[in-house]
Amino acid sequence: MKYRTDRYGNRLSVLGFGCMRFPQKLGLIDMEETEAEIMAAFRGGVNYFDTAYIYPGSESALGQILEKNGIRDQVYIATKLPHYLIKTTDALDKLFDEQLRRLRTDHVDYYLMHMLPDTGAWSRLKALGIVEWLQRKKASGAIRQLGFSYHGNAEGFCELVDAYDWDFCQIQYNYMDENSQAGRKGLRYASAKGMTVIIMEPLRGGKLVKRLPAGALKIFHEYKVKNTPAQWAFRWLWNQPEVTVVLSGMNSAAMVQENILTASTSEVGMLGPQEEDMLQRVVREINAGMKVGCTGCGYCMPCPKGVDIPGTFAAYNRRYSEGRFAAFVDYMICTALRKNSTAASNCIGCGKCEKHCPQSIAIRQKLKEVEKELETPLYRFVRKAAGKFMKF
């Protein structure tokens, strides 16, 4: 296993275990299989385990397995605060104490604000006294390092990075999202600030392995260096010095072993210009079947009415590459789960964005298509409820 250090010098395995979806049996976590996979990862050198309060049964399962095998003090636990459920500081204590009980520990090594959408949400938490609460927890050692996970554009991400002296962050990043989500810009911005950067969705929910078009698979097959699509995706990430840990939701013994092998044979600088060019050809092949040729460059931003144009188009493209549900989730996260909506329907047709688009995309027309396709009655209902909650 290879290791990289965080901002305080702790050695973290470059491969982290994502605990969102443990193996199931009859609708419950299969503890025997889950323990086997976690311990195989541990024996292979993995020492970073990422869970969350809202992952059903995950914190409890992880805590039980670490305690049973006596390895709690040999690993780092990352878990997340569902800040959107917090209304008082008393609620903070109650929820955090529950997490410690679930995890069977007296401290959390890496504690995240889960899906922190924007600086407005952070300001709401500050008004509740969360900064003082976090300082007390860090002073007592109950929380060792503080960060946030994020789904959104680079501009919003950089604003959050500057809003507090964070220790680390967690972002969605892969060779398809190089110029969307926080992207390479956000990765480098956070790293330059001295933050540890944890990567989620390295395979884009399996899309970069199981749902590649035939043309993309052909490019991989014909390339002189032979790697699986998953190995190319992971190695592209570990090639970058700003990446500290890449999370993988491993749910089979074979996957654990394959990922450990890939992690153990990957390093910064292992991919050269030819490999980067090959992966860009794969990206173009994937994008060929998409509805909008948006590269996520962000030149169209900011929109006077707050539309998240790159995020909106990324969700729209996902509708046709991965289905309605994946698109619905993406679109909700990037447009509705925030204090001020960034939906396509906010567009007033001013055309300012189109003057700056390098791809000459008819943005106004495409935003109307997005509104028609993605802003369904269910979306409008959830957005209205989320809007009220965020303002509350």
WOVENLIN-V62731 format. One line per field, one symbol per residue. ss: DSSP state (h for helix, s for strand, l for the rest). burial: + if it has 9 or more other ideal C-beta (glycine too) atoms within 8 Angstrom, else -. Layout:
ss = ???
burial = ???
This chain:
ss = llssslllllssslsssslllllssllsslhhhhhhhhhhhhhllllssslllllllhhhhhhhhhhhlllhhhlsssssslhhhlllhhhhhhhhhhhhhhhllllsssssslllllhhhhhhhhhhlhhhhhhhhhhhllsssssssslllhhhhhhhhhhllllsssssllllllllllhhhhhhhhhhlllsssssllllllhhhhlllhhhhhhhhhllllllhhhhhhhhhhllllllssssllllhhhhhhhhhhhhllllllllhhhhhhhhhhhhhhhlllllllllllllllllllllhhhhhhhhhhhhhllhhhhhhhhhhhhllllllllhhhllllllhhhhllllllhhhhhhhhhhhhllhhhhhhhhhhhhhhhl
burial = ++++-+-----++++++++--++-----+++-++++++++++-++++++++++-+-+++++++++++-+--+--++++++++++-+--+-+++-++-+++-++++-++++++++++++++++-+++-+-+--++--++---++++++++++++++++++++----++++++++++++++++++-+++++++---++++++++++--+++--++--++-++--------++++++++++++-+++++++-+----++++++-+++-+--------++-++-+++-+++--+-+-+-+-+-++-+--++++++++++++++-++---+++-++++++++++-++++-++-----++--+---+-++-++++++--++---++-++--++--+--
